[in-house]
């Protein structure tokens, strides 16, 4: 009898040892978006506003989910470190490299905040950018350069409207932000290289994502966006509503679109909701069958973002994306208004470094000449290199 008891006890101890080893291995494996420090609080509110059951929200490195009206589960994101830096992401290839430099310089000249720039570039332009970044004052900035693997999107791109610029792989880098920036687990600002910032970037950084939202975009139906009357501002301009998958996704043709050239997002939430995987799925579907809408709507990643982020975004202050400056429809804004805008965006065919660009004088004052003279700014009476 004693022998049996000893065997049972030894067996039990062996099981405990094995379980302990397995748990130790589990908690030391580097898994994306693993949480620790689980705790609960009594009120399901966000800045005093009651939230519905199941709503997820984030405060710094804390990710919370409403279990009920008086029960909230909060967890700390593993690897998430809150710092005092503003993280700004810009993506470019050789065609817009001067735009990337000009954007960074404009941010630098209009803020006293600590900013870290994450510059996503193609392999072809990596060395060129490194040389350019040695120019004053750029050489004193906090930045890292990330090469975008173009094979991630090769043979998957379909664009409309004769816009060859929308077919360039770098346009799709914004879909892969968590993979390109694996050490960032919280907020970032993404800005297209055909922009300049005239306001203090810390104000854009202060944008709060409402509970249940993953990003903040500027609506195309805001008063400022509607000022450019020829611009498309409904889903029907970007998506093919004859495709049954669009209807199945619950999308409506009259829904207001939003612009993806400037946005604030939280990469912890992005990973949690598998946003990159969703965007890739729709990109594959569009390559196999028609998902994008009419040819005037263009293409690029914009329709993919409209599908995936539908009802999942907070609206940005429209002054942080004053756009349509690259649309060839003539002067649309007064000099006084443009000077008061926080961010100017030359979306459209005509970029601020092109000969026929509107409001060139606003962009030119932040441009730093290319030391290797490969990027050309074209002006009617003056040419900068």
C-alpha positions, 0 to 999 in steps of 0.5 A: 500500500505504501509503495502505491502511495509513493508511486502516486505521489511521485507521479503527481510531482512529475506532472507538476514539474512538467507543467511548470516547465511548459508554463515557463517555456510559454511565457518566454516565447516571444509572441505578438500582442501577449499581455500580462498584469491582468487586473479589473476595474469597476466602471466601463467608461472612457473619459467619463463616457459609458461604453457598451459591453464588448467594447475594446479601448486602449489607454497608453499601454493598457488594453481594456475590454468591457465585460459589463457596465461595471466590470472592465478587464485591462491588460498591459501590452507586453513589450509596450513602453510609453515614452515621450516621443512622437512617432511619425511614419513616412513611406517613399520611393525615388519618385517622392524622396524629395517630398519625404525630406521636405515633410520631415523638415516642415515637422522639425521647423514647427514643433519643439516636441521630441519626434522620432521619424520612421522612414520606410524606403525602397532598397533602390533609394536607401543609400540616396536617402542616407546621404540626404539625411546627412544634410543640416538640419536633418543629421541632428534628427532622431530617425530610423530607415526601414527598407520595404520588401516589395515582394510582399505586394508584387503581382497583386496590384491593380490600379485604375484611371491611368495612375501609374503612381498608384501602382508603385509598391511603396504605396502599400507599405502603410498596410504592413506597419506592424511588420515594418515597425515590430518594436512599436506597440502603441500610437503612430502618425502616418503621413504621405510624402506629398504633404507638409506640416505647418502646425505643431505635430504634437496637436495631431499626436493628441488625437484620441481614438474613440473606444472600438476605433482603430485609427483616425482619418479625415472624412471626405464629407467634412466642410473643408473636403467638400470645398473641392466639388470635383472630388469623390467623397462616397464609397460608390466612387471607389468600390464596385457595388456590383460585386456581391462580396462588397454587399456581403461586407455590409458596405453602402454606396452612399457612405462617406469616404475618408482619406488614407494619406494622413492618419493616427493609429495604434499598432497594438490595436492594429495587430490585435484586430489583424488589420494587415491580414484583412487588407491583404485578403481584400488585395488578393480578392481585388486581383482575382475579381473586380472590387475597385469601383469606377476608373475615376476613383483611382485605386492604390490602397485607398479602397482596401482601407475603406473596406477594412476600416469602415465604422472603425475610425475616429474623424480627424480635425479637417485642418490636419489634412487640407487636401486636393492640392494636387488636383488640376482644377485651379485655385480653390483656397485663399492664401490666408486660409492655406497659411492657417491650415495645419497640414497641406496635402497635394494628393492627386496627379500634380505633386508639389515638386512638379512644374504645374503644382499649385501653391508651390511657394508653401512647399518650397520653403521647406525643401532641402536640395538633393546633394547628389542631384537625382531628385529634380524640382521643376519650376517654370522659371527656376529649377532646384536640384 
